[in-house]
Amino acid sequence: MSAITDLIGGIVSGLGDTAVKIRTAITGIDPAKQAEITELTMNLQAQATKLESDANLAQVQLDQAEAGVTGTNFFKFWTAGWRPFIGWVCGGAFVLQYVIQPIANWCGAHLVAIDMGIPTQVVLGMLGLSQVVTRTVEKIQSVQGNH
């Protein structure tokens, strides 16, 4: 009985080695090397996730610090400095371009058009959408990860 078990074990072992060799020949990658690559990839993904969460945490702390600043009387809506100011300026540009100018044109007074490229970029950056747009364009053009 032991001889038959050894024989079957030898055949199965030989088939396993042959299967590994066939797979290596087809894919060009040794299974042990593939496991090492997979492990390295998982480690890099974990590090990238940690870095991203650290950056998000830093942004949350910055937002909390800015939210803690209080204004007085009339200027409460300008609280926290430069971000609200830039937001109001860009918001004013959007209102002028997309609300006031069409109404003025309809009434017969022709206003000069504003180049909305820069205010749009600033607002998207302030809202944190600039990377979303960039990644979407990369995905559409199929160039993600080719930097």
Disulfide bonds with the S-S distance in Angstrom:
none
